[in-house]
């Protein structure tokens, strides 16, 4: 994992469309299509759950990822900052996961593979309360193609 592997900042918003409009007005951000999908996940204590997520990525790098708040999940609004996480591509998800987990940045939640290792993504919480998301670089080309397609449509 290198600084150049950082590709997005995740922000929790109360309403996805309002958040998109706000950041488009504020920063001139263009948005890829909204993604609505169930996210199967496993917490560090082994609890398995599925959460229905609504999210959108900005088209241009560095990407903003807006996630509509989901009460009772890790994607909730708070009174401090709703910057939720910093996302990094990982060419070695298993190795980076183990390095962060063993180096004082324990696992908080991960994509559920039915086992003890993450599927596609994981969140780790450092001692300062900053979430680090690892995302398997194997999906990078597909995500980039979606951003490129949305950029061409805009």
Secondary structure, 3 states (H helix, E strand, C coil): CCHHHEEEEEEEECCHHHHHHHHHHHHCCCECCCEEEEEEEEECCCCEEEEEEEEEEECCCCEEEEEECCCCCCCCCCCCCCEEEEEEEECCHHHHHHHHHHCCCCEEEEECCCCCCCCCEEEEECCCCCEEEEEEHHHHHHHHHHHHHHHHHC
